[in-house]
Amino acid sequence: MNKPKLISIQYFPIILLSVLVGCAGIPSEALKWTSETLKDRQLQTRKFQTNDEEKMLVACAGLLQDLGFSIDESETKLGAMLGTKDRSAVNAGQIAGAVILGILTGAVIPVDKHQKMRASVVTRVTDDGFIIVRVTFQRVVWNTQGQVSKREALTDPKHYQEFFNKLSKAIFLEAHEI
Amino acid sequence: MKYKLNKSVLIICFALLVIGQGCATTHDHLLGSEEQLKLRSMQTRAFDTTDREKTLRTVIATMQDLGFIIDKADALLGTVSATKLDGYNLRLTVSVRPRGDSQLLVRANAQYNIKAVVAPKPYQDFFNALSKAMFLTANNVD
């Protein structure tokens, strides 16, 4: 008589999956300073030689509007505002890849369709009379099946340089790196 | 054959049980379970300052350092809500209110995708970053 095995190997995937469902949690570095923290801060921040925070906030709101953002939230007392805009996320290269993959596999490959872009601007006055402006961009992308395909911070230095160039022009002040 | 069938049923039941453990009722989702009370102390720290606006601005700067975008801020209520997107959706709401004549209580609530963050470590990490930015110690409260 064969001795029965305790659990057959074929059941391991079920058990593993069910255990993992309960385990997926917050990444350990999500709320910690990392090696990127200082670099990101420098990228997203500029210093202006003025202490007129109101004027700066008005200029930032105007610039966000110029860039096509709607102002969703603002709290001038804390120097914070949030702008968002919805745009197409269609990418010709991705479509070409999906078509080729689709022909090879016979499956419908979803591609990015639209995105919500978010811009947060925060200002603060330093003790020595400067205004620090920090802008952060993020986006959420949905694919042709209506699923979220990307949730990410936008970290290309070009975005930030251009934003601050435009802001400098709008307030006639030079933006200094910190 | 009979033995095999029973074992299959047993394993599937086990799997469902493990998955089911994570399921809470609508009431629990909406109004929280008793665990919510235990959460309060790990989500709260007291700081020896009374400057609420400066504290809120430091909270905002700390959140930005940690990769968040500020979704909403209200100086009157003393609340700031922010979102971090990094392949996941992490939402954090922080409130600042006075405690006695010489302290402020800072409370943080985090939500990771569709789950509340109930582990103490992420909150410790957040308050470590905040206390460095405030140049003040984050005191535990009961």
Interface residues (C-beta under 8 A of the other chain):
Chain A: P4 I7 S8 Y11 I14 I15 L17 S18 V19 V21 G22 G25 I26 P27 S28 A30 L31 K32 W33 T37 D40 R41 Q44 E73 E75 K77 L78 G79 A80 L82 R118 A119 S120 V122 R124 R134 T136 Q138 R139 V140 R151 E152 A153
Chain B: Y3 K7 S8 I11 I12 F14 A15 L16 V18 I19 Q21 G22 E53 L56 R57 I60 A61 Q64 D65 L66 G67 F68 I69 I70 D71 K72 A73 D74 A75 V80 T83 K84 L85 D86 G87 Y88 N89 L90 L92 A110 Y112 K115 V117 A119 K121 P122 Y123 D125 F126 N128 A129 K132
